[in-house]
């Protein structure tokens, strides 16, 4: 099975995009995961982005997370427009932070149905990221959606759940197992019971958090191999401030975001390549 690693644009927006693409390719990434410009006025910017990706031989995962209206109809209309705009870029798939945590269950179901319809009509797969404030904000809640929709697939960022539940979910084994079964894409960030990102996963005090995440990711990897999948995708996704904590009394980060993400990629490459 081929494992593809995607570089998050998040946190590197200050770099000219063609420079970021070259940097990502040189670091060993296979593609870029990113939010795309939205709206008719951004056609030129989208064209430049796709050209830069092609020049560096990088694939694209399109990220959606901007639809936030509290009015369901307005929310659904914008959500559909954004999904169709992302699909027009012909990404490998769309990873969507879908719905709102306070929408009624049936209302969030309608958004999942909308995404499924857009996916069918455009031919672009749409999967749903586990994320705070979205319909997938908690393990037990996501379980209900997965049970209701057998076709629903996930981007699993389990760091969000560990933070929301304030524990490593040993008491929600069935929900975690179901999520693992439905995961197509991993966001490889290390969280803990009081936050979605540790300051530096390489520090010994975060060993338990690291090993807990690795155990879940190993199970996703093993399942993908057993199912005969051709590809598993991973985005190391340690984020910038305020996720990236600063030294007390300063704006200086405790760690380097780029190095954390490339370090996580190297760890997983070494871990999983040795099993093949």
C-alpha positions as CSV (number, residue, x, y, z in Angstrom):
1,X,0.0,0.0,0.0
2,X,1.2,3.5,-0.9
3,X,1.1,6.1,1.9
4,X,0.9,9.7,0.7
5,X,1.9,12.6,2.9
6,X,0.4,16.1,2.4
7,X,1.8,19.4,3.6
8,X,-0.7,21.7,5.3
9,X,-0.6,25.3,3.9
10,X,-2.1,26.3,7.3
11,X,0.7,28.2,9.0
12,X,2.7,28.9,5.9
13,X,0.4,31.3,4.2
14,X,3.0,34.0,4.4
15,X,5.2,32.2,1.8
16,X,4.7,32.8,-1.9
17,X,2.7,29.7,-2.9
18,X,5.2,28.5,-5.6
19,X,8.0,28.7,-3.0
20,X,5.9,26.7,-0.5
21,X,5.3,24.1,-3.1
22,X,9.0,23.7,-3.9
23,X,9.8,23.6,-0.1
24,X,7.1,20.9,0.4
25,X,8.3,18.8,-2.5
26,X,11.9,19.0,-1.3
27,X,10.8,17.9,2.2
28,X,9.3,14.7,0.7
29,X,5.6,15.6,0.7
30,X,3.4,14.2,-2.0
31,X,0.8,17.0,-2.0
32,X,-0.7,20.0,-0.4
33,X,-3.8,20.2,1.8
34,X,-5.3,23.7,1.7
35,X,-8.3,26.0,1.5
36,X,-8.8,27.3,-2.0
37,X,-9.8,30.8,-3.0
38,X,-13.5,31.2,-3.3
39,X,-15.6,33.3,-5.6
40,X,-15.5,34.5,-9.2
41,X,-12.9,37.1,-8.4
42,X,-10.4,34.4,-7.4
43,X,-10.3,32.4,-10.6
44,X,-6.8,33.8,-11.4
45,X,-5.5,32.9,-8.0
46,X,-6.9,29.4,-8.3
47,X,-5.3,29.0,-11.7
48,X,-1.9,30.1,-10.2
49,X,-2.3,27.6,-7.3
50,X,-3.0,24.7,-9.6
51,X,-0.1,25.6,-11.9
52,X,2.3,25.8,-8.9
53,X,1.2,22.4,-7.7
54,X,1.7,20.9,-11.1
55,X,5.1,22.5,-11.5
56,X,6.2,20.8,-8.2
57,X,4.4,17.6,-9.0
58,X,2.2,17.9,-5.9
59,X,-1.3,16.6,-5.5
60,X,-4.2,18.5,-3.9
61,X,-6.5,17.8,-1.0
62,X,-9.1,20.6,-0.8
63,X,-10.0,21.7,2.7
64,X,-13.4,23.1,3.6
65,X,-14.1,24.8,6.9
66,X,-15.3,28.3,6.3
67,X,-19.1,27.8,6.3
68,X,-20.3,29.1,9.7
69,X,-23.7,30.7,9.3
70,X,-26.1,29.9,12.2
71,X,-29.1,30.0,9.8
72,X,-29.5,26.5,8.3
73,X,-30.7,27.6,4.9
74,X,-28.0,30.2,4.4
75,X,-25.5,27.7,5.8
76,X,-26.6,25.0,3.3
77,X,-26.5,27.3,0.3
78,X,-23.0,28.6,1.1
79,X,-21.8,25.0,1.9
80,X,-23.0,23.7,-1.5
81,X,-21.4,26.6,-3.3
82,X,-18.1,26.1,-1.6
83,X,-18.1,22.4,-2.1
84,X,-18.8,22.8,-5.8
85,X,-16.1,25.4,-6.1
86,X,-13.6,23.1,-4.5
87,X,-14.7,20.2,-6.6
88,X,-14.0,22.3,-9.7
89,X,-10.3,22.3,-8.8
90,X,-10.3,18.5,-9.3
91,X,-8.6,17.6,-6.0
92,X,-7.9,14.0,-4.8
93,X,-10.8,14.6,-2.4
94,X,-12.4,17.3,-0.3
95,X,-11.9,17.1,3.5
96,X,-14.8,19.0,5.0
97,X,-15.4,20.4,8.5
98,X,-19.1,20.0,8.2
99,X,-22.1,21.4,10.0
100,X,-22.3,23.0,13.5
101,X,-22.2,21.4,16.9
102,X,-25.4,23.1,17.9
103,X,-27.5,22.3,14.8
104,X,-30.1,19.6,15.4
105,X,-29.2,16.1,14.4
106,X,-31.6,16.0,11.5
107,X,-30.3,19.4,10.3
108,X,-26.7,18.1,10.3
109,X,-27.9,15.0,8.5
110,X,-29.3,17.2,5.8
111,X,-25.8,18.8,5.3
112,X,-24.2,15.3,5.0
113,X,-26.9,14.4,2.4
114,X,-26.1,17.6,0.5
115,X,-22.4,16.7,0.5
116,X,-23.1,13.2,-0.8
117,X,-25.2,14.7,-3.6
118,X,-22.5,17.1,-4.6
119,X,-20.0,14.3,-4.5
120,X,-22.1,12.1,-6.7
121,X,-22.8,14.9,-9.2
122,X,-19.1,16.1,-9.4
123,X,-17.3,12.8,-9.1
124,X,-15.2,14.2,-6.3
125,X,-15.1,12.3,-3.0
126,X,-16.1,14.3,0.1
127,X,-15.1,13.1,3.5
128,X,-15.8,14.7,6.9
129,X,-13.2,15.8,9.4
130,X,-13.6,15.2,13.1
131,X,-13.3,18.7,14.5
132,X,-14.4,20.8,17.4
133,X,-17.5,23.1,16.8
134,X,-18.6,20.9,13.8
135,X,-21.1,18.0,13.7
136,X,-18.2,15.6,14.4
137,X,-17.1,17.4,17.5
138,X,-17.3,14.4,19.8
139,X,-16.8,10.7,19.5
140,X,-20.2,9.6,20.7
141,X,-22.0,12.1,18.5
142,X,-20.0,11.2,15.4
143,X,-20.9,7.6,16.1
144,X,-24.6,8.3,15.7
145,X,-23.9,9.9,12.2
146,X,-21.7,6.9,11.2
147,X,-24.4,4.5,12.2
148,X,-27.0,6.4,10.4
149,X,-25.0,6.8,7.2
150,X,-23.0,3.7,6.3
151,X,-21.3,5.5,3.4
152,X,-19.9,8.3,5.5
153,X,-16.1,8.5,5.6
154,X,-13.8,10.5,7.8
155,X,-10.7,12.6,8.1
156,X,-9.8,11.5,11.6
157,X,-8.2,14.2,13.8
158,X,-8.6,12.4,17.1
159,X,-6.7,15.1,18.9
160,X,-9.9,17.2,18.9
161,X,-11.9,14.4,20.6
162,X,-9.2,13.9,23.3
163,X,-9.5,17.6,24.1
164,X,-13.4,17.7,24.0
165,X,-13.8,14.7,26.2
166,X,-10.8,15.5,28.4
167,X,-9.5,11.9,28.3
168,X,-8.0,9.4,25.8
169,X,-11.4,7.7,25.2
170,X,-10.6,4.3,26.7
171,X,-14.3,4.4,27.8
172,X,-15.6,4.9,24.2
173,X,-14.0,2.0,22.5
174,X,-17.0,1.3,20.2
175,X,-17.2,4.9,18.9
176,X,-13.4,5.0,18.3
177,X,-13.4,1.6,16.6
178,X,-16.2,2.7,14.3
179,X,-14.4,5.9,13.4
180,X,-11.2,3.9,12.6
181,X,-13.2,1.6,10.3
182,X,-14.5,4.7,8.4
183,X,-11.3,6.7,8.2
184,X,-9.8,7.5,4.8
185,X,-7.4,10.3,5.8
186,X,-5.4,11.0,8.9
187,X,-4.6,14.4,10.4
188,X,-1.5,13.5,12.3
189,X,-1.4,15.9,15.2
190,X,-0.8,15.0,18.9
191,X,-3.4,16.4,21.4
192,X,-4.0,15.7,25.0
193,X,-6.8,15.9,27.6
194,X,-6.6,19.7,27.9
195,X,-5.8,20.7,24.4
196,X,-5.7,19.7,20.8
197,X,-2.0,20.2,20.3
198,X,0.9,19.4,22.6
199,X,3.8,22.0,22.5
200,X,6.3,19.4,21.1
201,X,5.4,15.7,20.6
202,X,9.1,14.8,20.8
203,X,9.4,15.9,24.5
204,X,9.4,13.0,26.9
205,X,6.5,14.4,29.0
206,X,4.2,13.9,26.0
207,X,5.2,10.2,25.4
208,X,1.9,8.8,26.5
209,X,-0.1,11.2,24.3
210,X,2.1,10.3,21.3
211,X,1.8,6.6,21.9
212,X,-2.0,6.8,22.3
213,X,-2.3,8.6,18.9
214,X,0.2,6.2,17.2
215,X,-1.8,3.2,18.4
216,X,-5.0,4.6,16.7
217,X,-3.1,5.5,13.5
218,X,-1.5,2.0,13.4
219,X,-4.9,0.5,13.6
220,X,-6.1,2.7,10.6
221,X,-3.0,1.7,8.7
222,X,-3.4,-2.0,9.4
223,X,-7.0,-1.9,8.4
224,X,-6.2,-0.2,5.1
225,X,-3.6,-2.8,4.4
226,X,-6.1,-5.6,5.2
227,X,-8.7,-4.1,3.0
228,X,-6.3,-4.0,0.1
229,X,-6.4,-0.2,-0.3
230,X,-4.0,1.2,-2.8
231,X,-3.4,4.4,-0.9
232,X,-3.7,5.9,2.6
233,X,-3.2,9.7,3.0
234,X,-1.8,11.5,6.0
235,X,-1.4,15.2,6.7
236,X,0.9,16.1,9.6
237,X,-1.1,19.0,11.0
238,X,0.5,20.8,13.9
239,X,-0.8,24.3,13.6
240,X,0.5,27.8,14.2
241,X,-0.4,30.1,17.2
242,X,-2.6,29.8,19.2
243,X,-2.2,26.0,18.7
244,X,1.5,26.5,18.8
245,X,2.1,27.7,22.3
246,X,4.5,30.6,23.0
247,X,7.2,30.9,25.7
248,X,5.7,32.7,28.7
249,X,5.9,36.5,28.3
250,X,6.9,36.3,24.6
251,X,5.6,35.6,21.2
252,X,8.3,33.1,20.5
253,X,6.9,29.6,19.8
254,X,8.0,26.7,21.9
255,X,8.7,24.7,18.8
256,X,8.9,25.2,15.0
257,X,5.7,24.2,13.2
258,X,7.4,23.2,10.0
259,X,9.9,21.0,11.9
260,X,7.1,19.4,13.9
261,X,5.2,18.4,10.8
262,X,8.2,17.1,8.9
263,X,9.3,15.3,12.0
264,X,5.9,13.6,12.3
265,X,6.1,12.6,8.6
266,X,9.6,11.1,9.2
267,X,8.4,9.2,12.2
268,X,5.4,7.7,10.4
269,X,7.5,6.9,7.3
270,X,10.0,5.1,9.4
271,X,7.3,3.3,11.4
272,X,5.2,2.1,8.6
273,X,7.9,1.5,5.9
274,X,9.6,-0.9,8.3
275,X,6.4,-3.0,8.3
276,X,6.1,-3.4,4.6
